[in-house]
């Protein structure tokens, strides 16, 4: 079986740099000195270039072990005295994602070009969830996004976030021609559904008769005869197939006599699964078919997404309900249509890693060569310049912050002490001010002086675990033969699979012919149906930390072989590289009317309590707005700097 899938076939994995392992676990002192000497390699070798690393990425080994020891109370039992670097900065930012980079950008604008800023991040690359995956295994560069997908938001971008986008040289409207939305339809490729034998009794790929809402391929139109083919080919009982079609086409008002507002109030309090089974009374296997449709947006299935939100997403069953178009109380922002927001969209081939790279180019010009968007995608970042000794802004990677505290009384202190672990050793720096742009749930463990109520609010922000896998294929002729551009796979390991969005910009050109190499994007969210949302996310996070790359790889190869085999796909021959972007702490948690009573009925909002400034500390991250979008991360960075500087 392994030989058939190519598990023993050697793929060029850039897991090692200059002969030194990229990262490894361990404990501080005699046990911790894991990781590699990043600073030494970055200063002496051009080979330090994390974007080309394949295998397990995202929250990679070496990025989380120290933080887990702090969480578990084991760290300080064996930690020594921090080495004082003697460094003092005007601002220290904890977290090098887009929110942290934006905070540095805003602070320098407020404090002046001479401001000294240090950004510390526990990962081996900057950008946080905006991760660039770069492939060269087939002789030409192909890019994939390892986290944040695009410039988009369900609500209109704020003036602040749009201002940053413009400052970076991104004209969203003028960039639209770079996206070729007609490529796959012109090749007669359409969305499909892959039914797996374990769940549905047979492996079968059939046309998807509906739009794949909430995914990268959500604009692709189904084939004209897709319903007919679906009804003929889907490995489902006839009654189930009729039930699926009926829920799309029946115009039934399930709550006659109620006003639109009262209907929405009822829909906000029941899950979409309950709506289907208890209100529409469909066959339970119809629920199985729809279960994972919302995964790309929420990391949850329809058991934990309200019927009101399902209506907003365009899931079926509501066409006869006579609901007013406006949102109801407790509706998730992802589910509220907005025409202005829908127009403000652009996807770079590496996702919003391009935004992170543009921010770094602005902060440290020599680190990202070039001067425009046309040269950005092909530019190779110079990591040796990120932490140059005399630079005004420095980014220090592979550095896990484990303590943040004012030197003296928080209300009168002049400085903040920041202690971090790098190369298995403890170091201390100081900042006149500090922005915590890391995950909310980490902050209570590293900043014990915050008020108890604030620490409790920070700790409850359970992030949404998610996996973004990029598979480099030597060609996509099997997709062309099968007439498929994307797959919805309700019972499979990865539930959503699609060919890379065709974007060409500058010298970077998307794959246009099926005989060319292409990146295939696969998504998995390890939720646990039947549990409350927070518990599902915690359980999924634990699962991801325990899942090996070998397990991911076997499932990737098996799923692609089974779904595309009829088109001639051979995982041994056709797969050139695999990068698994594992994010046990992924999306910012967005409030849910089924589980967050305050969101539906009013009351104190936890993220507002959690993000309050304290002395010389401010908090900036997507968690601070409970909003899993880049514009939210930028807005929270701006607020944090306003709180510190008043500018």
N, C-alpha and C positions, 0 to 999 in steps of 0.2 A: 504493500500500500504506500509506504513512504517513498519507495523508488518511483512508483507511478506518478506521485505528486511532485517529485523533484526535491524532496526534503533533504536528500543527501547530496544534491548537486550544489557545487560551490557557487555562491553568488558573491560578487565583489562587494563586500561590506566594509565601509570605512569606519569600523568601530575602534580602530586604533590610530593614533596619530604619532608619527615619528617613533613607532615601536613601543609607545607607552599607552596603557589602557586609558580610555577617556575618563572613566569614573568607576568607583567601586565603593561599597559600603564599609562601615566600620564604626568604631567609637573613638572619641577624642582621647589623646594620649597614646598609650601603647596600642590601642585597638583602632582608633579613628583614622590614622594617617592614610586614609584611603584616597581616592581621587588622585589626580596626577598634578605635577608641578606646572599648573596652567601658566603662571606668570613667566616662568622660565621658558616654556615652549613658545608662548606668544611673543616673547622678545627675541628669541633666537631662531625660530623656525617659521617659514611661511606655510607650513603644513597645518597649522592650527586653523581650521576652517569648519566649524560645526555644521553649517548647512548641508554639506555633502555626506554627513553621517547617515547611514541607514540602520536597519535593525530597530531596536527599541528607542524611541525618542519621546518627545513631550516631557513628562516628569520622568527623566532618565535616572538610572542608578547614580548615586552620588549627589542628587539634588534634594533629597528628602530625608535621608537617614538621620542627620543631625537634628532636624526639626522634630522628627518623631521621638527622638530621645529627650528633647526638651519637653515635649507634650507628655511623655510618660514619666517625667520626674527623674530620669536616670542620668541626665547630662551633667548636672552640676556636682554629682557625687564623685566624679573622676576628672572634672575639668580643672586645669591649672589656672594660673594668673594670666590674664591677657597681656600680650606685648603691646606697649604703648607706641603707636606709629609716630606720634608727634604731629599728626596731621589734624588740622582744624579747617573746617569749611563753613561757608556762609549757609549752605544747605546740604543736608545728607538725605537722600531719597532711598528708602528701603523698597526695592522692587523695580526691575528694569523693563516692565511691560509698557504698553502704550500709555497707561495712566501715569506711570512714573516718569517716562520720557517727556510726556506733555507737561508734567509738573515742573521739571527742570527747565523746559522751554518757557513756561509762563514766569517762573521765578527770575530767570535771566532777563526777561523783558522788563520786569518790575524793578529789579535790583541793579541792572546795568551789565554791560559786557564783561566787566572785570570780576563779577561774582564768581566765587569758587564753589563748585558743586561736585559732590561725589554721589554716584548711583551704585548701590550694592544689589547684586542679584545672585540667587542660589543656583541658577542654571548655568550651563556652559555657553549660552547664547543670550543675546538681548531680545526683547520683543514680547516676552511672556507667552501668552497663548497665540500671539501673532507669529507663528513659526514658519520659517522658510525651509522647504525641502527641495534640495537641488540634486538632480540626477545627471550623470555623465556617462553611464555605462554603455550606451548605445552609439556613442560617437558624436552626439549632439546634445546640448543642454536642454533638459526638460525641467520645469518647475512644478511644484505642488504646494498646496497650503496645508500646514499642519495644525491649524487652529482657526483663528478668526478669518472668515470667508471673504468679506467684502465691505465696501462703503455702502451701508444700507441701514435702515432703521424703520420700525413700524410707524413711528411718529416722525414728523419733520425734524431734520437736524437743527439743533439750536444755532443761534447766531455765533456763539463761541466756537462750537465744533466746526461749523462751516468756515469760520475765519481761519482756523488752523489748517484745514484742508486747502484753502486758497493760498495761505502762506507757504505751504509746501509745494506749490506749483501744480496742484491737481485741479483741473477744470472738469468736473464730473460730466457736464453736458457735452462738452466738446470731445470727450474721450469715448463717447458711446459707439462711434464707428469701429473702435478697436475690438469690440465684441461681435463676433459673427454668429448671430442667433439663427441664421438660416442654413448654416453648414449641415447640421445633422438632418433636418427635414429635407434638404436638397438631395441627400443621399438615401432618402426614404427610411430614416432611422427614427424610432418612436419609443415611448416608454413601454416597459413590459413588467409583468409580475412573474417572479420565480416561486413556484410552489415546491417545497421540499418534501421528500417522502416520509421523513420522521413525523411531520406535522399533518400533512395532507394525503399521505398514502402513495404518492408518486412524485418523482422529480419531473417538473414540467415548466417550460417557459412559455407564457402566453401573453398576448397584447394586454396592456393596461388600458382599460376603456376610459380612464379619467386622468385628470391632471395630477401630478405628484406634488401636492401642495407643501410648501415649506422647505423644499429641497433645492439644490443647485439646478436641477432639471425641471423646476416647477413651471417653466414657460413652454415646455415642449408639448405639442398637441398630440393627442392620441390619433392613431390611424383611423381613417373613415369607417372601416369595417371592424373596428376593435371589439365592439360589443358582441357582434356576431361570432367572431373568433373566440372571444372569452367564453361565451355561453357554450360553444362547441367543444372547447379544449380544456378548460379548467378542471382539475381533478377534484371536483366537488360534487356532492349530491345535487340532483336537479333542483330540489327544493331550496338548497343553499344558494345556488346560482340565481334562481329566481328571486330569492330574498335580497341578495346583494343588488340586483338590478332594480328591484322594486323600491328599495330605500332611496335610490337616486331619483326615481321617476314618479313615485307616488306623491300626490299633493294633498296630504292629510293634515288637518289641524287637530293635533292631539290634545290641545287644551281649549276647546271651544268655550266661548263665553267670557274668557279672561282678556284683559287688556294686554297690549304688547309689553308694557312694563311688568305686569304681574307674571306673564309667561317667562320673561327673562329672569325674574327673581326665582322662579321654580327651576329653570334650567341652570342657574348659577349654583344650585345646591345639590344637583345630582350629576354623577359622572356621565360621560357619553356612553360608556358601556351600560349603565343603568337605563339611560334613555332608550338604547336599542332593545334591551331585554325586557324592561318593565313597562315602557311606554309604547314603543313601536312593536314590541313582542316578536322579535326576529329569532331565527334559529341561532343557538349559541355559536355555531361555527361561523356565522356572519360576524360575530364579535371577534373571533379569532382572526378573521381576515383583516379587520380594521385596527386591531389592537396596537400595532406599532406605527401607524401613520403619523402620530404627532412626535415621534422620537427626535427628529432633527431640530425641533424648536424647544422642546421641554425636557428631553431625556426621560420622558414618562410615556406610558401607554394610555389608551382611552379609559382604563380603570381609574386613572388619577387626573384626568383632564375633564373639566366641567362641560356639560352639554352646551352651555352658552358659549364657551370658548370654541367648541367644535363647530358651532354655527358660524362664528366669526372666521374660522379657518376655511370655511367652505366645505366641510364634511357634510355628507348627505343626511336627509331626513327632515329638513326644516322648510322645504319649498312651499308647503301649504300652511305654515304656521302664522303667516301675516305679521311678521316681526318688523318693527320699524328699523331703519338702517343704522341708527345710532347705537352706541355701546350701552350696556346695562351695568349696574353696580357690580363691582368685583370682577369685571372682565379683564383678562390679561391684555397688556398693551400689544403683544404680538398678534392678537386676534382682532384688533380694531383697524379696519381698512382706512387708508388715508392716501388720496390721489397724489398729493404733493410729495409725500414720503416715497411712494412707489416709483416716482420719476428720478429720485436722487439715489442712483445706484451705479456702482462700478466695481468690477472684480479684477484685481491684478492676478496674474498667474500664480504668484506666491501668496495670494490673499493680502491681508492687511500687514503682512511682514514688510511690504513696500512702504507703508506709512511709518512703521517703526524705523526702517532704514533711512527714510527721508528726515525723520526727527533726529536721528543720530548724525546724519550728514550736516544738519543745521547746527547741532551742538558741538560736534567734533568734525569739522569739514574734511580733514585729511583721512578720516577713517573710512569714508565711503567715496571712492573716486567718482568724478563726473559732476555735472552741473544741471542736469535736466531729467525729466521722466524718460526721455528717449534712451539715455545711457544707464538708467537705474537698474533695469532688470539684469543686464549683463555685467554690472559692476561687481567685482569681488571685494568684499569688505576686508580691510586691513585691521585685524584684531589686535595687532601689536600697538596700534595707536589709540586704542580705547582707554588705556590707563597710563598715559604718558605723564611723567613726573611733574612737568611744569605747565600742563594744560589747565585751562580754566574749568573745563568740565571733564570728569573722568568716570568711566564705567568699569566697575570691578566685578568680573564674573566669578562663578564658582565660590561665592562668598555668602554663607548662610548667616543671617543676623539672628543672634540668640538673646540679646538684651538691648533694650532702649530705655534710658532713664535720665531724668534731669539731674544735673549736678547741684543738689540742694533743693530747696522748696520749689515746686513747679511754678508757683506764681511769681517768684522773684529770681529764679535761676537765669544765668546768662548763657548757659550752654547745655547741650544734650550729649550724653555719652552713648555711643553705639558700639556694641561688642559683636564681632562676627567670627566665624570659623572659615579658614581657608587653608587648604593643604594640610588639614589635621591640626592646625595651630590656631590659638585665639589671638585676635588683634583688637585694638581699641582705637577708634577715631572720635573726634568731637565735631559737633556742628552747632552753629548759632541757632539753627532751626532744623526741624526734621519732618519730612512727609512720609507717612507709612502708606505706601502704595502696594503693599502685599495683600494677601487674602485676609479678609476680616477674621476668619476663624483662627488665624495664626497670632493675631495681635495680642489677645489676652495672655498668651504664654510668654511673649517677649517683652511685654510692657505691663508689669504688675502694678504700677502706680496709678493706672486709670481707675476711675470710680467703679464700684462693683456693678452698678446698674448698666454702665456702658460696656463693661467686660462681658456681662451676661448677654447683652444684645449682640455684641460682636461674635460670641461663641455660637449663637444659634444659626448663623449663616452657613448652612450646609451646602457646599457647591455641588453642581450637577456633574457627575462623572460621565466622560464621553471618550470615544476612541475615533480618531480620524486616521485612517490607513491610506497610504498612497502606494500603488503598485505600478511600476514602470513596465509596460508591455513593449515587446519588440515590434508589434503591429496590432491592428485592431480589425483584421479581416474577418475574424469570427463574428464580431459585432455587426459588421456590414452584411454578412451572409444571413444572419438571423434577423436583421432589420431592427436592431435594438440600440438605443442611446443611453438608457438607464434601466435599472431594475429595482422594483419594490419587492422585498423578500420577507414576508411577514413571519416566517418560521425559522429563518436562517441566522447564523452567527452575526453577520453584518446585515442590517435590515434595509439599507439603502446603498445602491452602487451606481456610479455613473461615469461616463467618459468625461474627461476634463472639459470645462467650458472653453470654447475656442476664442482665445484672446491673443492678438498680435500687437506688439508695441515696440517701437524702435527697432533694434536688430533681433528682437525675439519674435519668432513666428510659431503659431500654433500648428499642430498636426492637422493637415487638411486631407491627406490621402490615407486610406486604410492600411497601406503598406508602410506607413511611417510609425516610429515609436510614439507612444502616448502615455499619459498618466491616467490611471483609473482611480477614482476616489471611492472609498468604502467607509461606511459609518456604523458604529455600534454604540448603543447605550445600555449598560448592564443593570437595568432596573429590575425590580422584584414586584411584579403585579400583586395587588391585594393588600399592600402595606401603605401607610400614609406616605406622602411625598418625601418628607425629610428622612424617614426610615429607609425608603427605597434608595435614596441617594447615598446614605451611609453604607448600606449593604453593598451597593454597586461599587463604591470606592474601595471597600475591603477586597472585593473580588478582583479588581484591576491590579491592586498591589501584589496579589498572589498569583497572577497569571503570567506565565513565562512567554518569552518571544516565540519559542518553539510551538506553544499552543496556538498563539495567534497565527503563525505562519501556516501550520497544518490546516486550520480552519479557512484561511484565505485561499490556499491552493485548492482545497477540496470544494469550496463553494464556487469558485470560478470554473473549475473543471466540470462540475455537475451542471451549472447553469448555462455554460457556453460550449459544452462538449459537442453538441449537435452541429455547431458551426465550425468545428475543426480545431477548437482551442486545445492546446496542450500545455499544461502548467510547467512541464520540464523545459520545453522549447521556448515558450512565449514570455515567461516572466523573467525580466532582467534584474529587477531590484524591488525590495519591499522596505517601506518605512512605516512603522506603527507609532503614531503619535498618541501615546497613552496619557490621558488627563484624568486621574482619579479626582482631582480638584479642577473641574472644568468650568462650565458656564456659571456665571453669577445666578443665584437662585432668584427667580421671579415669583412674586406672591400668587397664591392659588386660592380661589374662592371656596374650594372644597375643604381646605386645611388651615387657612389663615383667616380667622373670623374678622379680624380688624380690617382686612382688605375688602371684605364684603359689607360689613356693618359699621365701619368707622372705628377709630381708636388710634392709639399710639403706634406709629410705624417703626419697627425695630431698626431698620437701616438709618433712620433719622437720628434715633438715640445713639446708635453705634458710631456715627461719623462726627460727633461733636469734637471741636478742638479742645486741647488740654495743654495749658501752658505754652510751650514752644513746639508742640506737636499738632499736626493736622493729618487727616486721613483721606486718601484719594485712591479709589479703585472702582471697578464696576460694581462690586458688592455694596458700596456706599450708596448707590442708587437703586439697588436690586433690579438691575437692568443690564442684560447681557449683550451690550452693543458697544462698538468703539466710540460712538459719539457720547454715550453715557460715561465711559472711562475718561474721555477728554473733559467733559463738563465737571466731573467730580474733581479732577486735577485742578481745574480753574478755581473752583470753590475753595479747595484746600489752600491754594496760594493766596487767594483773597483773604482768607482768615488769618494767614501768617503776616501778610504785608499790608493789607488794607488797600492794595492797588489792583 
